[in-house]
């Protein structure tokens, strides 16, 4: 017996809704795993790949079951199971993520699969079942399949845009997931009531215990989501951000972004630079102009605003303009990290490359590059074209200092040094000797200028720091760089070059 067709509008709504929730889950899953895996090209690729695999497997399973059972009996339970899977995703990811923190391929794929595979697979089984119900006339097969396919795609596109532009900016990830689970549960109940409204009382009574159990499981999953450890103080448009207090220093604050410790700020002493690489940048800043003289500085990336505060304290009257793409971080820095914007410290929200292009020629004495997505510098801030903009803004006398993280075999830092050297005539590299020898991962700071760098003064000041550090320039730097490729807007495989530092 051929199952009765669904009303045309109901079929369209079901496919639109199921496809839309799939893309909501795929988009939000990047936010879920970022605190444990970081946010890199590999993680993004894993989320997309696992999601597509789940869509393919779910569609195949949905079609297989639709040919063997009445889809009208399967659709509501399928939505109910999807609701349970979504409700359980948040606690599973947060507890499993704490145990699996890492960046190996196995960890990335395992946590990604735990996040998206089951709920997306279940939801992807809905469209082929709806298609099966609507294929009552073979002469209209193309029209039916085409219409439902296009509506499913429209649902996916709509959900992607709404999630990326509205939901993530307005709601915490946990609220989006719980809301999605609740909507799926309500849809399952409403669809079940509609499709089985003609059943006898005995059949309805037998379904009651299953509904009670499903409701209990959904409530349990939602409760566990609330109780699961939350690694974020604030979820911004780009980061899971957390600020912790240094137990050894009352004014010390540490900013964590996603899986990485990002910045250190001493609220009581802005001259204190805790991390070694910030000390190196501090030395470069100290030598960028005569002692105590005010400078005009541009900072590509704000984070904890450590270096701008240092400049304000060591060079009164200096003007710092900070380009930070994440407005949520600016708000967090004002609330928790002592940031006080004013005429001498201006935070501009936007993409650093776009904003740098608007600055006049030779308008900056110092540019500090400290923008990161996870542990990688965003690729479009690494290229020869970007360095040409930096040189234009620093002019004949300005200095550029760029923070880079890399590890053995140091492919990225060598390529980035080659790229900077393709634009600036004078370049130096600061890093621990073990990192330069390829024995460990670390921060590197590239220093560049159109004028001769004070190499001896730089080495002398760095030698006074607590941690030993080397400075390469001239022939030594050329030997370190070797035949590394120059990165361009057409070719900058930054993520592939990087080896992650644990």
VMD Tcl script that draws the C-alpha trace (Angstrom):
set ca {
  {0.00 0.00 0.00}
  {1.40 3.39 -1.01}
  {1.72 5.80 1.96}
  {-0.48 8.90 1.78}
  {1.21 12.03 0.56}
  {1.92 14.93 2.86}
  {0.26 18.27 2.14}
  {2.54 20.18 -0.22}
  {3.24 23.05 2.16}
  {3.97 20.72 5.07}
  {6.47 18.81 2.92}
  {8.24 22.02 1.96}
  {8.34 23.25 5.57}
  {9.77 19.94 6.81}
  {12.58 19.90 4.25}
  {13.34 23.60 4.77}
  {13.40 23.17 8.55}
  {15.53 19.99 8.65}
  {18.07 21.35 6.14}
  {18.23 24.64 8.01}
  {18.95 23.03 11.37}
  {21.73 20.99 9.76}
  {23.54 24.19 8.75}
  {22.90 25.81 12.13}
  {24.62 22.82 13.75}
  {27.49 22.88 11.28}
  {28.10 26.60 11.82}
  {27.80 26.49 15.60}
  {29.97 23.36 15.87}
  {33.02 25.47 14.99}
  {32.30 27.51 18.10}
  {31.84 24.38 20.20}
  {35.17 22.78 19.36}
  {37.32 25.95 19.15}
  {38.07 26.11 22.92}
  {39.60 22.63 22.74}
  {41.03 22.42 19.22}
  {41.60 26.03 18.27}
  {40.20 27.59 15.12}
  {42.37 26.66 12.17}
  {41.93 25.62 8.56}
  {42.31 21.98 9.64}
  {39.53 22.27 12.23}
  {37.26 24.08 9.77}
  {37.98 21.42 7.14}
  {37.22 18.65 9.64}
  {33.86 20.20 10.57}
  {32.87 20.63 6.93}
  {34.11 17.16 5.95}
  {32.45 15.33 8.85}
  {29.23 17.28 8.30}
  {29.15 16.40 4.61}
  {29.82 12.76 5.48}
  {26.94 12.81 7.96}
  {24.65 14.41 5.36}
  {25.56 11.75 2.79}
  {25.13 8.84 5.20}
  {21.88 10.25 6.61}
  {20.42 10.75 3.14}
  {21.34 7.20 2.18}
  {19.84 5.75 5.37}
  {16.70 7.88 5.02}
  {16.13 6.68 1.47}
  {16.79 3.04 2.43}
  {14.28 3.10 5.29}
  {11.73 5.05 3.23}
  {11.57 2.16 0.74}
  {10.94 -0.39 3.51}
  {8.69 1.42 5.98}
  {5.97 4.01 5.95}
  {7.82 7.35 6.24}
  {4.78 8.85 7.95}
  {5.57 6.66 10.96}
  {9.24 7.57 10.92}
  {9.34 11.34 10.47}
  {8.19 12.44 13.93}
  {10.41 9.93 15.80}
  {13.31 11.01 13.58}
  {12.85 14.63 14.60}
  {12.53 13.54 18.23}
  {15.78 11.57 18.07}
  {17.44 14.59 16.45}
  {16.26 16.75 19.36}
  {17.80 14.29 21.83}
  {21.06 14.19 19.86}
  {21.31 17.98 19.73}
  {20.49 18.30 23.44}
  {23.22 15.81 24.28}
  {25.85 17.37 22.02}
  {26.81 20.28 24.28}
  {27.63 18.24 27.43}
  {29.37 15.54 25.37}
  {31.60 18.06 23.62}
  {32.46 20.00 26.77}
  {33.35 16.99 28.87}
  {35.02 15.10 26.02}
  {36.78 18.27 24.88}
  {38.40 18.74 28.28}
  {39.75 15.19 28.06}
  {40.85 15.34 24.42}
  {42.40 18.81 24.17}
  {44.94 18.75 21.37}
  {45.61 19.36 17.71}
  {46.49 15.94 16.34}
  {44.45 14.74 13.39}
  {42.87 11.96 15.46}
  {41.75 14.33 18.21}
  {40.38 16.87 15.73}
  {38.36 14.26 13.84}
  {37.15 12.49 16.99}
  {35.85 15.60 18.71}
  {34.37 16.95 15.48}
  {32.55 13.67 14.87}
  {31.21 13.67 18.43}
  {29.90 17.18 17.84}
  {28.06 16.97 14.53}
  {27.81 13.48 13.08}
  {24.78 11.95 14.82}
  {22.38 14.92 14.82}
  {23.23 15.89 11.25}
  {22.90 12.29 10.08}
  {19.44 12.00 11.64}
  {18.21 15.29 10.21}
  {19.58 14.46 6.76}
  {17.34 11.39 6.66}
  {14.24 13.61 6.65}
  {14.34 14.98 3.04}
  {14.50 11.59 1.25}
  {11.57 10.37 3.36}
  {9.53 13.42 2.41}
  {10.47 12.92 -1.25}
  {9.28 9.30 -1.03}
  {5.91 10.41 0.29}
  {5.43 13.00 -2.44}
  {6.27 10.75 -5.40}
  {2.75 9.64 -6.19}
  {3.02 10.27 -9.93}
  {6.14 9.25 -11.87}
  {5.42 11.93 -14.47}
  {6.02 14.58 -11.79}
  {9.18 13.05 -10.30}
  {11.51 15.73 -11.62}
  {9.23 18.53 -10.45}
  {8.83 17.07 -6.96}
  {12.49 16.26 -6.43}
  {13.63 19.58 -7.88}
  {11.21 21.61 -5.76}
  {12.09 19.85 -2.51}
  {15.81 19.96 -3.28}
  {15.70 23.68 -3.98}
  {13.71 24.36 -0.81}
  {16.20 22.31 1.21}
  {19.07 24.32 -0.25}
  {17.20 27.56 0.49}
  {16.75 26.41 4.11}
  {20.47 25.70 4.39}
  {21.43 29.07 2.92}
  {18.97 30.94 5.14}
  {20.19 29.15 8.27}
  {23.83 29.83 7.41}
  {23.24 33.55 6.98}
  {20.98 33.91 10.01}
  {23.39 31.96 12.22}
  {26.52 33.76 11.03}
  {25.11 37.27 11.00}
  {22.56 37.19 13.83}
  {22.45 34.17 16.14}
  {26.15 33.89 16.96}
  {26.36 37.62 17.62}
  {23.22 37.69 19.76}
  {23.21 34.39 21.68}
  {25.66 32.09 23.47}
  {26.41 28.80 21.76}
  {24.64 26.92 24.55}
  {21.44 28.93 23.98}
  {21.54 28.23 20.24}
  {21.97 24.48 20.83}
  {19.27 24.27 23.50}
  {16.96 26.35 21.31}
  {17.55 24.04 18.34}
  {16.82 20.98 20.48}
  {13.61 22.57 21.78}
  {12.43 23.48 18.28}
  {13.10 19.95 17.05}
  {11.21 18.48 20.00}
  {8.22 20.75 19.39}
  {8.30 19.93 15.68}
  {8.37 16.20 16.49}
  {5.37 16.50 18.82}
  {3.39 18.66 16.40}
  {4.14 16.46 13.39}
  {3.38 13.29 15.35}
  {0.04 14.68 16.50}
  {-0.86 15.73 12.96}
  {0.14 12.52 11.20}
  {-1.46 10.21 13.74}
  {-4.52 12.23 14.63}
  {-6.80 9.45 13.39}
  {-5.36 6.62 15.47}
  {-7.49 4.84 18.03}
  {-7.17 5.46 21.78}
  {-5.19 2.29 22.42}
  {-2.52 3.29 19.94}
  {-2.32 6.78 21.43}
  {-2.06 5.38 24.95}
  {0.78 3.06 23.94}
  {2.71 6.03 22.59}
  {2.47 7.97 25.85}
  {5.29 6.13 27.71}
  {7.65 6.69 24.78}
  {6.85 10.39 24.81}
  {7.44 10.56 28.55}
  {10.82 8.84 28.20}
  {11.79 11.11 25.29}
  {10.80 14.21 27.26}
  {12.82 13.00 30.25}
  {15.88 12.36 28.10}
  {15.53 15.76 26.45}
  {15.26 17.46 29.83}
  {18.29 15.51 31.06}
  {20.36 16.51 28.05}
  {19.35 20.14 28.48}
  {20.19 20.02 32.17}
  {23.58 18.48 31.48}
  {24.21 21.24 28.92}
  {23.67 23.82 31.63}
  {25.87 21.95 34.12}
  {28.67 21.12 31.66}
  {31.91 23.05 32.20}
  {31.92 26.25 30.16}
  {35.42 27.35 29.04}
  {34.21 30.85 28.10}
  {33.61 33.97 30.14}
  {32.42 35.64 26.97}
  {31.60 34.34 23.50}
  {32.47 37.03 21.01}
  {31.84 36.94 17.29}
  {35.24 35.28 16.80}
  {36.42 33.78 20.08}
  {35.65 31.90 23.23}
  {37.30 34.34 25.63}
  {38.23 33.87 29.27}
  {40.12 36.08 31.72}
  {41.86 34.48 34.71}
  {43.67 36.03 37.67}
  {47.37 35.38 38.22}
  {47.56 33.77 41.68}
  {51.10 35.14 42.15}
  {50.32 38.76 41.29}
  {47.12 40.55 42.41}
  {47.00 42.76 39.32}
  {47.91 40.04 36.85}
  {45.29 39.02 34.30}
  {45.62 36.34 31.62}
  {43.46 36.44 28.49}
  {42.65 33.05 26.94}
  {41.25 32.89 23.41}
  {39.86 29.56 22.26}
  {42.51 26.97 23.07}
  {45.41 29.37 23.58}
  {46.82 31.60 26.32}
  {46.92 34.88 24.46}
  {47.85 37.94 26.54}
  {49.05 38.97 29.98}
  {48.17 42.32 31.53}
  {49.32 43.72 34.86}
  {46.61 46.15 35.93}
  {48.94 47.71 38.50}
  {52.02 48.03 36.31}
  {51.51 48.65 32.56}
  {55.29 48.61 32.09}
  {55.43 44.94 33.06}
  {55.72 42.65 30.03}
  {55.26 39.08 31.25}
  {55.72 37.03 28.10}
  {59.13 36.85 26.44}
  {57.91 37.91 23.00}
  {56.24 41.04 24.43}
  {59.55 41.89 26.10}
  {61.27 41.64 22.70}
  {58.63 43.90 21.15}
  {59.13 46.25 24.10}
  {62.85 46.44 23.32}
  {62.07 47.19 19.66}
  {59.64 49.89 20.76}
  {62.26 51.35 23.12}
  {64.70 51.68 20.22}
  {62.18 52.93 17.65}
  {62.78 56.53 18.74}
  {64.91 58.41 21.26}
  {64.13 57.52 24.86}
  {60.93 59.08 26.20}
  {59.95 60.59 22.86}
  {56.33 60.13 21.88}
  {55.60 57.94 18.87}
  {52.68 57.26 16.57}
  {52.03 53.53 16.69}
  {49.65 51.21 14.87}
  {48.84 47.80 16.33}
  {47.50 45.02 14.10}
  {45.49 43.03 16.63}
  {44.51 44.15 20.11}
  {44.07 41.10 22.32}
  {44.86 42.26 25.85}
  {46.19 45.67 24.64}
  {49.46 44.99 26.50}
  {51.86 46.79 24.16}
  {49.69 49.92 23.67}
  {49.50 50.31 27.45}
  {53.28 49.82 27.66}
  {53.89 52.57 25.11}
  {51.57 54.94 26.94}
  {53.48 54.32 30.18}
  {57.02 54.50 28.76}
  {56.49 57.18 26.14}
  {53.91 59.68 27.47}
  {52.04 61.44 24.70}
  {52.36 58.54 22.29}
  {49.33 57.84 20.12}
  {48.36 54.20 19.57}
  {45.75 53.10 17.07}
  {44.72 49.48 17.54}
  {42.99 47.55 14.75}
  {41.03 44.69 16.33}
  {38.57 42.69 14.26}
  {36.69 41.41 17.30}
  {34.63 44.14 18.94}
  {33.77 41.75 21.77}
  {37.44 41.65 22.78}
  {37.55 45.43 22.96}
  {34.55 45.38 25.30}
  {36.12 42.62 27.40}
  {39.42 44.52 27.63}
  {37.55 47.59 28.89}
  {35.63 45.54 31.47}
  {38.34 43.19 32.72}
  {41.78 44.27 31.47}
  {41.96 47.95 32.35}
  {41.65 49.33 28.82}
  {40.78 53.05 28.82}
  {40.33 54.33 25.25}
  {41.00 58.00 24.67}
  {42.86 60.41 22.41}
  {46.14 58.55 23.03}
  {44.74 55.01 22.66}
  {42.12 54.40 20.02}
  {40.60 51.00 19.29}
  {39.13 50.59 15.81}
  {37.03 47.50 15.13}
  {37.66 46.01 11.72}
  {40.04 44.00 9.54}
  {43.64 45.18 10.04}
  {44.58 45.00 6.35}
  {41.56 46.97 5.22}
  {42.07 49.61 7.89}
  {45.81 49.87 7.27}
  {45.11 50.68 3.64}
  {43.24 53.81 4.75}
  {46.21 55.29 6.64}
  {48.37 58.03 5.07}
  {51.91 57.36 3.87}
  {54.66 57.56 6.50}
  {52.09 58.12 9.27}
  {53.41 55.57 11.79}
  {56.71 55.44 13.67}
  {55.98 51.88 14.78}
  {53.68 49.12 13.55}
  {53.24 46.04 15.72}
  {51.81 42.93 14.06}
  {50.23 40.69 16.69}
  {47.05 39.40 15.05}
  {46.27 35.72 15.36}
  {43.54 33.27 14.47}
  {44.31 30.33 16.78}
  {48.14 30.01 16.55}
  {48.41 31.27 12.97}
  {48.72 34.79 11.69}
  {45.73 35.34 9.36}
  {47.13 34.54 5.93}
  {46.16 37.85 4.31}
  {48.33 39.66 6.89}
  {51.42 37.67 5.90}
  {51.81 38.38 2.19}
  {54.15 40.57 0.16}
  {51.22 42.81 -0.75}
  {50.47 43.31 2.95}
  {54.12 44.10 3.66}
  {54.04 46.72 0.92}
  {51.21 48.43 2.81}
  {53.19 48.21 6.06}
  {56.24 49.80 4.43}
  {54.11 52.55 2.90}
  {52.67 53.47 6.32}
  {56.00 53.23 8.20}
  {57.70 55.36 5.55}
  {61.47 55.87 5.45}
  {62.06 55.89 9.21}
  {59.37 53.72 10.83}
  {59.84 50.22 12.28}
  {57.73 47.09 11.91}
  {57.70 44.32 14.55}
  {55.72 41.16 13.79}
  {55.00 38.32 16.22}
  {54.94 34.84 14.67}
  {54.50 31.38 16.23}
  {56.06 28.36 14.56}
  {57.75 25.07 15.34}
  {59.99 22.51 13.63}
  {60.66 22.47 10.71}
  {60.04 26.26 10.79}
  {58.60 26.46 7.29}
  {56.28 29.35 8.01}
  {58.69 31.65 9.83}
  {61.30 31.19 7.10}
  {58.72 32.01 4.43}
  {57.50 35.03 6.38}
  {61.04 36.35 6.86}
  {61.60 35.94 3.12}
  {58.37 37.80 2.46}
  {59.24 40.72 4.74}
  {62.77 40.85 3.29}
  {61.31 41.06 -0.21}
  {59.85 44.46 0.75}
  {62.09 45.87 3.50}
  {65.84 46.31 2.95}
  {66.73 45.85 6.64}
  {65.36 42.85 8.56}
  {66.28 41.09 11.79}
  {64.81 38.08 13.57}
  {64.54 37.58 17.34}
  {63.97 34.09 18.77}
  {65.37 31.53 21.21}
  {68.39 29.71 19.82}
  {66.67 26.33 20.16}
  {63.78 27.58 17.99}
  {66.14 28.93 15.35}
  {67.91 25.56 15.28}
  {64.57 23.82 14.73}
  {64.58 22.00 18.08}
  {61.44 23.53 19.61}
  {58.44 25.66 18.85}
  {58.33 29.24 20.04}
  {57.47 32.84 19.31}
  {59.58 34.70 16.75}
  {59.61 38.46 16.30}
  {60.54 39.87 12.90}
  {61.88 43.43 12.92}
  {62.01 45.41 9.68}
  {62.58 48.96 8.50}
  {63.55 50.99 5.47}
  {66.40 52.45 7.55}
  {69.34 50.62 9.09}
  {68.34 48.77 12.26}
  {70.34 49.38 15.46}
  {71.52 45.76 15.53}
  {74.12 46.15 18.28}
  {71.82 48.12 20.55}
  {69.05 45.60 19.92}
  {71.29 42.63 20.78}
  {72.64 44.43 23.85}
  {69.20 45.20 25.24}
  {67.93 41.68 24.56}
  {70.96 40.22 26.34}
  {69.82 41.97 29.50}
  {66.55 40.00 29.59}
  {66.11 37.02 31.88}
  {65.59 34.48 29.08}
  {68.43 34.11 26.54}
  {67.53 35.05 22.99}
  {69.36 35.32 19.67}
  {69.19 37.98 16.96}
  {69.80 37.08 13.33}
  {70.47 39.60 10.58}
  {72.48 39.90 7.40}
  {74.15 36.71 6.17}
  {73.01 34.70 9.20}
  {69.39 35.57 8.53}
  {69.78 34.82 4.83}
  {71.19 31.38 5.72}
  {68.26 30.73 8.07}
  {65.73 31.77 5.42}
  {67.35 29.70 2.67}
  {65.19 29.22 -0.40}
  {61.89 29.77 1.40}
  {59.06 30.95 -0.85}
  {57.77 34.50 -0.68}
  {54.10 34.51 0.36}
  {51.72 36.39 -1.91}
  {47.99 37.05 -2.09}
  {47.92 34.32 -4.72}
  {49.86 31.77 -2.65}
  {49.99 31.84 1.15}
  {49.41 28.32 2.61}
  {50.05 29.47 6.17}
  {48.08 26.76 7.97}
  {49.71 24.02 5.96}
  {53.18 25.35 6.72}
  {52.60 25.52 10.44}
  {53.33 22.71 12.84}
  {51.37 23.25 16.02}
  {53.10 24.02 19.26}
  {51.68 22.20 22.28}
}
mol new
graphics top color blue
foreach p $ca { graphics top sphere $p radius 0.5 }
foreach p [lrange $ca 0 end-1] q [lrange $ca 1 end] { graphics top cylinder $p $q radius 0.2 }
display resetview
